[in-house]
Amino acid sequence: MYDYISGKLIFKSPSYVVIDAGGVGYHINISVNTYSGISDDEKCKLFAWLHVKEDAHTLYGFATDGERRLFLHLISISGIGPNTARMMLSSISPAEIQAAIVSGNVSLIQRIKGIGPKSAQRIILELQDKLRKEGPDTLTVVPVSQTVKDEALSALVMLGFARNVAEKVLDQEIKKNNGELTVEELIKFALKTL
């Protein structure tokens, strides 16, 4: 429902912030990682996710879209709820979590409060392939001015193709057509090859 909330930072603590956006104060739960990523400036922008339950609507905010994507991956696992995922993102950085999952480092994930050995193994089992497919740079901020190749690559990864395979195919198509393709044409040619 919400992609991001941008406004005046009214209150900031390690567990939540209050942002005034258009005269409405949003109480947004955050991780310690996001807390350290937010400056004390008046202007604040957080990527958001709304958790809807029968008895509550809870907003979660993230300093980067990559952290939000990792959070959504974590909560997709049975037994890992939003608060546990937030605890994980507060204990170690999103990049460390992603690296631990991809490398199968059960002991690092197990050291996080609330994560036992079975949960750590389940997280790795269910997310290892997904995170490998997305590639190591999914937690980095996407540049505003993307090239045609970047946009096409992003679209192909969203469609479920492995990043490294899609990138090779895109490079071949760009070389064949001397780089004079639109994003749509490049994606269509790549889909025929993939």
Secondary structure as UniProt FT lines:
FT   STRAND          4..12
FT   STRAND          16..21
FT   TURN            22..23
FT   STRAND          24..29
FT   HELIX           32..37
FT   STRAND          43..52
FT   STRAND          57..62
FT   HELIX           65..75
FT   TURN            78..79
FT   HELIX           82..91
FT   HELIX           94..103
FT   HELIX           106..110
FT   TURN            113..114
FT   HELIX           117..134
FT   HELIX           136..139
FT   HELIX           148..158
FT   TURN            159..160
FT   HELIX           163..176
FT   TURN            177..179
FT   HELIX           183..193
//
